[in-house]
Amino acid sequence: MVGRGFYPRHKRLSSPTGIYPLRYALRIHMETHALTTSTYQRRSLFVRTANADLLVKTLFHYRDQGRYALHGFVVMPEHLHVLLTPSAGQTIERCAQCIKGGFSHEVRTQFGGEVWQVGFHEHRIRDGEDFRRQLGYIAGNPAKQGLVDYEYVHTRYLERIDAMPARFER
């Protein structure tokens, strides 16, 4: 049975730090991704300022740890959009786990129950045009929802946002 998280022994590769599934071992260069995830039952968890602030803090915490380059984000009332490039040794799945799990761990003191829907949607960025399109979509998302002068978007944190990867600049 080959399913989520299970790989037959012959499909595994060993490394000095452990055993990695074949699908992760084949990622040779870093890829940039647009990631979207929603709160459990699309509850408006982030209308509460403390929760939105905590999620922004969590995004920058893992960025500052070097787990990924953070190119853009928006924390909407019931979902999150992030544009990031996982660092070497990281996967998009691990980055999503850090963001969602890190926030959930911190918010547990004030909120019981499920925080996030299971999984996330991810789009691999193909080129500079795709990068700019995704970044524009993320930055424009609050206006589409009628949120004017929205605080929880990367354009408010430009000094801490990572530049477009050099491979996309042409």
C-alpha positions in Angstrom: 0.0 0.0 0.0 1.5 3.3 -1.0 -0.5 6.1 0.6 0.1 9.3 2.4 3.2 9.0 4.6 3.9 5.3 3.7 6.5 4.2 1.3 7.7 0.6 0.7 11.3 0.0 1.8 12.6 -0.2 -1.8 11.2 3.3 -2.5 13.2 4.9 0.3 16.6 6.6 0.1 18.9 6.9 3.1 20.8 10.0 4.0 23.1 11.0 6.9 20.2 12.5 8.7 17.6 9.8 8.1 15.4 8.2 5.5 13.6 10.4 3.0 10.7 9.4 0.7 11.8 9.2 -2.9 9.5 12.1 -4.0 11.4 14.5 -1.6 14.8 13.2 -2.5 14.3 14.1 -6.2 13.9 17.8 -5.4 17.3 19.1 -6.4 16.7 22.9 -6.6 14.6 25.1 -4.5 11.1 25.8 -5.8 8.9 28.8 -5.0 5.3 28.1 -4.0 2.0 30.0 -3.5 0.3 28.3 -0.5 -3.3 28.8 0.6 -4.8 27.3 3.7 -8.1 27.9 5.5 -9.3 27.8 9.0 -11.4 25.0 10.3 -15.0 25.3 8.8 -13.8 28.7 7.4 -14.3 30.4 10.8 -13.2 34.0 10.8 -10.5 33.4 13.3 -8.3 36.3 12.2 -10.8 39.1 12.6 -9.5 39.0 16.2 -6.4 41.3 16.0 -4.4 39.2 18.5 -4.8 36.1 16.3 -3.8 37.9 13.1 -0.8 39.4 14.9 0.2 36.0 16.2 0.0 34.5 12.7 2.2 37.3 11.2 4.6 36.7 14.1 4.6 33.0 13.3 5.3 33.6 9.6 8.3 35.8 10.4 9.5 33.5 13.2 10.1 30.6 10.8 11.4 32.9 8.1 14.0 34.3 10.6 14.9 30.7 11.5 15.8 30.2 7.9 13.2 27.6 7.0 12.0 29.6 4.0 12.3 32.9 2.1 9.0 34.8 2.6 8.1 36.8 -0.5 4.5 37.8 0.3 1.5 36.9 2.4 -2.0 38.0 3.4 -3.8 36.9 6.6 -7.5 37.1 5.6 -10.3 36.6 8.2 -10.7 32.9 7.4 -7.7 31.9 5.3 -4.0 32.6 4.6 -2.1 33.1 1.3 1.7 32.8 1.4 4.4 33.1 -1.3 7.5 31.4 -0.2 10.6 29.4 -1.2 11.6 26.6 1.2 15.2 26.5 2.2 17.5 23.7 1.3 16.5 20.6 3.2 12.9 21.9 3.7 9.8 21.0 1.7 6.6 22.9 1.1 4.8 20.4 3.3 7.2 21.0 6.1 6.9 24.8 5.8 3.1 24.5 5.9 3.4 22.3 9.0 5.6 24.8 10.7 3.3 27.7 9.9 0.0 25.9 10.8 1.4 23.9 13.7 3.4 26.8 15.1 0.4 29.1 15.2 -1.9 26.3 16.5 0.5 25.6 19.4 0.7 29.3 20.4 -3.1 29.9 20.1 -4.1 26.9 22.2 -3.9 28.9 25.4 -6.8 31.0 24.3 -8.7 28.9 21.8 -9.9 25.3 22.1 -10.8 23.0 19.2 -9.6 22.7 15.6 -7.8 25.7 14.1 -7.1 24.7 10.5 -8.7 22.6 7.8 -6.7 19.6 6.9 -4.2 20.1 4.1 -3.5 23.1 2.0 -3.5 24.2 -1.7 -0.1 24.8 -3.3 0.9 26.2 -6.7 4.5 25.9 -7.9 5.7 29.1 -9.4 7.0 28.6 -12.9 8.6 31.9 -13.9 8.9 35.6 -13.1 5.5 36.4 -14.7 3.8 33.7 -12.6 5.6 35.0 -9.4 4.5 38.6 -10.1 0.9 37.5 -10.8 0.7 35.5 -7.6 2.2 38.3 -5.5 -0.3 40.8 -7.1 -3.2 38.4 -6.3 -2.0 38.1 -2.7 -1.6 41.9 -2.2 -5.0 42.6 -3.9 -6.9 40.0 -1.9 -8.1 42.3 0.9 -9.5 44.9 -1.5 -11.5 42.2 -3.3 -13.1 41.4 0.1 -13.8 45.1 0.8 -11.0 45.4 3.4 -9.5 48.9 2.9 -6.1 49.8 4.4 -5.7 46.2 5.6 -3.0 45.6 8.1 -2.1 42.0 7.6 -0.6 42.0 4.2 3.1 41.8 3.2 3.1 45.4 1.8 3.0 46.6 5.4 6.3 44.7 6.1 8.4 45.3 3.0 11.6 45.7 5.0 11.2 42.1 6.2 10.1 40.5 3.0 12.5 38.6 0.8 13.1 39.6 -2.8 12.0 37.6 -5.8 14.4 34.7 -6.4 17.1 35.6 -8.8 16.2 32.8 -11.2 12.9 34.6 -12.0 14.5 38.0 -12.7 14.9 38.4 -16.5 
